[in-house]
Amino acid sequence: RVRREEVVVEDEKRDDFRFDLAATGQFYAGEGATRGGVSARPPLPWLQQVPRAFRDPIPLRANAFSEPPGEVHPLTAPDYARLADWLSAEPAVRRNFPRRFAPLARNPDFRRAVQARMAAHPEWDPVLNPPPAMPK
């Protein structure tokens, strides 16, 4: 949860040293025992000492998170139709897919779809048609 709050700069040892930075973009500067002050922008000599990467303005993002997030809906399990382009990719890309998508082989619809196109998916043969277990 993001909240906007004011920033208070104070020195516990001095009663006259307290500044409320309520407005966005305000700048406080003080040195040593001097009181310092608040300004709308940093003074130019100070700004020139800051590395360039730190001078870029950072966009305010609090408003982007002011609304609660929407409802989360679980994704449906992938099926052959959604994976067909990947499963038909060149062999170097699809080489590890049988291991990665092996749990899908338990789904009868997915299994039938791959078996119907075995000529295009030879790497799936050991997953769909494993060799018989050796007797002990």
Protein Blocks (a to p, Z undefined) as FASTA:
>chain_A
ZZddddddddfkbmklccddfbghiacddehjbnbjadfbdcfklmmmpcfklmpccddf
klmmmpccddddddddddfklmmmmmmmcfklmmmmmmmmmmmmmpmklmmmmmmmmmmm
mmlmmmmmccddddZZ
